[in-house]
């Protein structure tokens, strides 16, 4: 499991072609982390621990950035 910091850096790397976009995203992600703080993402399910909302919010775009598996691209 990757840390929130590593996922954040990966997201910022994807945005690094345009430095203005990266700077804006970096500020936005920092403000988001401060705003949600130690809030859990749910009461009873995964990410229910302190910081779960921040973690889940970073996991979603990190998962979208993965390369698709080749078997999902080939139709049967």
N, C-alpha and C positions, 0 to 999 in steps of 0.2 A: 504494500500500500504506500503510495507516494504521499509526501507531506503537502500541505496546502501551499507552502512556499515554492516547492518544485512545480506544482501544477500552475501556480500563478506565473512563474517564470516562463513556463512553456507557452502559456497563452500570450504573454507579452512578446515572446520570440516570434510567434506567428504574426504579430502585428508590427514587427520591427522594420518592415520595409518602408513605412511612412512614420517618421519620427514624431510628427505631431499627433498622429493617431495613437502611437505607443505611449507618449507622455500623457495624453488624455485618459487612456485606458488604465495606466498605472495609477493615476490619481483617483480614478473611479473605483478601482479594486481596493485601494488603500482605505478610501472612505467607507466602502461597503464593509470591509473587515472590521473597522472601528464601530460602525453602526450596529452590525449584528453581534459583535463581540463573542460572547460565550453562549449564545442562544443555540439550543438544539434544533434540528430540522423537524423532529417529530417528538411526540411524547413517549411512544412505546416501540417504535420500529427502528430500523437502522438509522444511524446518525442522530440518535436520541441523546448522545453525550454532549457536554459543553463543547461549543465550537462546531457542532454538527451542521448547522446551517451554512456556515462559511465553507466547510469542506464539501458539502453537497453542491453548493453553488459553483465551486471550482472544478468538481469532477465532471459535471455535465458538459461544459465546453471542451474539457480535456478529452473526454470520450468521443466527442464529435470530431475532434482533430485527428483521431487515429486513422490509419489507412484501412480501407475496407478489406475484408478477407476475400480472396479470389473466388472461393466457392459460393459466396453470396452474389457475385457478379455474373456467374455463368448460369444461364437458365437451363432448366432440365427439359 
